[in-house]
Amino acid sequence: MYQAFASIQKDLRKIQLFHTDRGSEFKNKLIDEVLETFEIQRSLSMKGCPYDNAVAEAIFKIIKTEFIKGCFNNLGDLTKELRDYVY
């Protein structure tokens, strides 16, 4: 999770909202500390509402079915290929 926040190229102080579902991977001390440090408001999906996160889930499905066709040699290769795919 630290690597994900460290890779953000924008000034974290300009981010106002961080939206996630209620998954356990988002209930950790690091995220809480980053959000508090940069005064970012947390937004959570509504409990028991699968449609609240539909856009993100649709994007993940496209990435899984169209983008990931094989394996990558390392994280750098994955990052480069994903960046090229998105842009």
N, C-alpha and C positions, 0 to 999 in steps of 0.2 A: 504494500500500500504506500510506503514511503516513496518508492520509485515513481509511482503514478503522480503523486503530488509534486515531486521534484522535477518531473518532466514538463510541467505546465509552464509555458513560455510567457504567459501574461502575468502581470503584477497581481498576485493573489489578493491584494488589498482592494482591487477593483471588482472582485467577484462578490456579488451580494447574496447569492442563493446557491445551495448545494442540495440537489434533489436525489433521493435514493428510495429504493423500496425498503421494506422492513427486514431484509435479510440479515443474518447474523454476521456476515462479513463487514457490515457497516456499523456494528456495535463494538467499536474498539477505542482504546484510549488515544491512539495516534490521530484518528480522524477528529475526535472531540478536541484535542489540543490544537490541531491546525485550524479548525473552524473557529475556535475561541480566540486564538492568536490573531487571526486576520479578520475577525468580526464578521464571519460569514454565517448567515442564517441557515439553519437546517430545515429542509422540507421533506416530509415523509409521505409515501403513498398512504392512502386511506387503508385502514385495516380491513382485510377481507374483500378488497375491490381489485380484481385482476385487470380491469380496464384503465385504472389510474396510471399504469405504467406501460400502456399499450404501444406507444411510439417507440420507446427504448427497446421493448421486447421485439418489435417488428424489425428494427435496425439490426439487433443481434442475430435474428434469424437469417436475414440477408447475408450478413457477414459469415455466418456458419455455413450457409448453403452455397454461396457464390464465391466467396473469397478464399476460404480455407479448403484447398484442394489437395494439399500435400503437407509435408512437414517442413520446418525451417531449421537451418543449421544452428542458429543462435537468436537471442532476443533482438540483436541489432538488425538482422535480416528481416525478422517479423515486423519490427517497427517500420523499417523502410518500405517494405511491400504494402503494409496497411496504409501508410501515409500516401503512397502512390495510388492505391485503390480508392481511397476516400476523395482525394483531390483530382 
